[in-house]
Amino acid sequence: MVWSLIILFVAIYSIQNGSNSGYIFLSIALFGFFTAINYLLHYRKQKKMINSKINDHADLYCKENSVSVWEFNDDAFRYKDFQYEFRVSWSAFLSLAEPLLLSWSYSSKPH
């Protein structure tokens, strides 16, 4: 939008001095203004929609009034809240942790 304003001043100056190239600058400046206005209107609309969804989600969370559950059993880890339930067996953690632990043990040795 700032560039459109600068180009608009150049266009006005060129038109006042009798140059026909000022009309080209004027059209570029107007295109920039319309593009910026279109972008800002779209941004405002999307922001309103996202804020509405966030508020709806927060209201739903307050209505449920539930706490999250974290369970550490012998065979698995379980997490549950008002919308989501997740369960992972410990063998999945061990298959990921084994390469990390091996690389950590090798790098921790003094040279």
C-alpha positions as CSV (number, residue, x, y, z in Angstrom):
1,M,0.0,0.0,0.0
2,V,2.9,2.3,0.7
3,W,4.4,1.6,-2.7
4,S,1.0,2.4,-4.3
5,L,1.0,5.7,-2.5
6,I,4.5,6.5,-3.7
7,I,3.6,5.5,-7.3
8,L,0.5,7.7,-7.0
9,F,2.6,10.7,-6.1
10,V,4.9,10.0,-9.1
11,A,1.8,9.7,-11.3
12,I,0.4,13.0,-10.2
13,Y,3.7,14.7,-10.6
14,S,4.1,13.2,-14.1
15,I,0.5,14.2,-15.2
16,Q,1.0,17.8,-13.9
17,N,4.2,18.1,-16.0
18,G,2.3,16.9,-19.1
19,S,3.8,13.5,-19.4
20,N,1.6,10.7,-20.7
21,S,3.6,8.1,-18.7
22,G,1.8,9.4,-15.6
23,Y,-1.3,7.6,-16.6
24,I,0.5,4.3,-16.6
25,F,1.8,5.1,-13.1
26,L,-1.8,6.1,-12.1
27,S,-3.2,2.8,-13.3
28,I,-0.4,0.8,-11.4
29,A,-1.1,2.8,-8.2
30,L,-4.9,2.2,-8.5
31,F,-4.3,-1.5,-9.1
32,G,-2.1,-1.6,-6.0
33,F,-4.8,0.2,-3.9
34,F,-7.5,-2.1,-5.0
35,T,-5.4,-5.2,-4.4
36,A,-4.5,-4.0,-0.9
37,I,-8.1,-3.2,-0.1
38,N,-9.2,-6.7,-1.4
39,Y,-6.5,-8.3,0.8
40,L,-7.5,-6.4,3.9
41,L,-11.2,-7.2,3.5
42,H,-10.4,-10.9,3.0
43,Y,-8.1,-10.8,6.0
44,R,-10.8,-9.2,8.2
45,K,-13.4,-11.8,7.1
46,Q,-11.0,-14.7,7.8
47,K,-10.0,-13.3,11.1
48,K,-13.6,-13.0,12.2
49,M,-14.3,-16.6,11.1
50,I,-11.3,-17.9,13.0
51,N,-12.1,-16.0,16.2
52,S,-15.6,-17.3,16.0
53,K,-14.4,-20.9,15.8
54,I,-12.0,-20.3,18.7
55,N,-14.8,-18.8,20.8
56,D,-17.1,-21.7,19.9
57,H,-14.4,-24.2,20.9
58,A,-13.7,-22.4,24.2
59,D,-17.5,-22.4,25.0
60,L,-17.7,-26.1,24.3
61,Y,-14.7,-26.7,26.6
62,C,-16.4,-24.7,29.4
63,K,-19.7,-26.5,28.9
64,E,-18.0,-29.9,29.2
65,N,-16.2,-29.0,32.4
66,S,-14.1,-32.1,32.2
67,V,-10.5,-32.5,33.1
68,S,-7.9,-34.4,31.1
69,V,-7.0,-37.9,32.1
70,W,-3.4,-39.1,32.0
71,E,-3.0,-42.9,32.8
72,F,0.3,-44.7,33.0
73,N,-0.4,-48.4,32.9
74,D,2.0,-51.3,32.7
75,D,1.2,-51.9,29.0
76,A,0.3,-48.4,27.7
77,F,0.0,-44.7,28.1
78,R,-3.5,-43.2,27.8
79,Y,-4.6,-39.6,27.4
80,K,-8.2,-38.5,27.3
81,D,-9.9,-35.1,27.3
82,F,-13.3,-33.8,26.2
83,Q,-12.7,-34.3,22.5
84,Y,-9.8,-36.7,22.1
85,E,-8.6,-40.0,23.3
86,F,-5.2,-41.4,22.7
87,R,-3.5,-44.6,23.6
88,V,0.1,-45.7,22.9
89,S,1.7,-48.9,23.9
90,W,5.1,-48.8,25.6
91,S,6.7,-50.9,22.9
92,A,6.1,-48.0,20.5
93,F,8.1,-45.7,22.8
94,L,10.9,-48.2,23.2
95,S,11.2,-48.7,19.4
96,L,11.7,-44.9,19.0
97,A,13.9,-44.5,22.1
98,E,16.3,-47.3,21.4
99,P,18.2,-45.6,18.6
100,L,18.2,-42.3,20.5
101,L,19.6,-44.0,23.6
102,L,22.3,-45.8,21.7
103,S,23.4,-42.6,19.9
104,W,23.4,-40.8,23.2
105,S,25.5,-43.4,25.0
106,Y,28.1,-43.3,22.2
107,S,28.3,-39.6,22.2
108,S,28.6,-39.3,26.0
109,K,31.9,-41.2,26.1
110,P,35.0,-39.1,26.8
111,H,37.5,-38.9,23.9
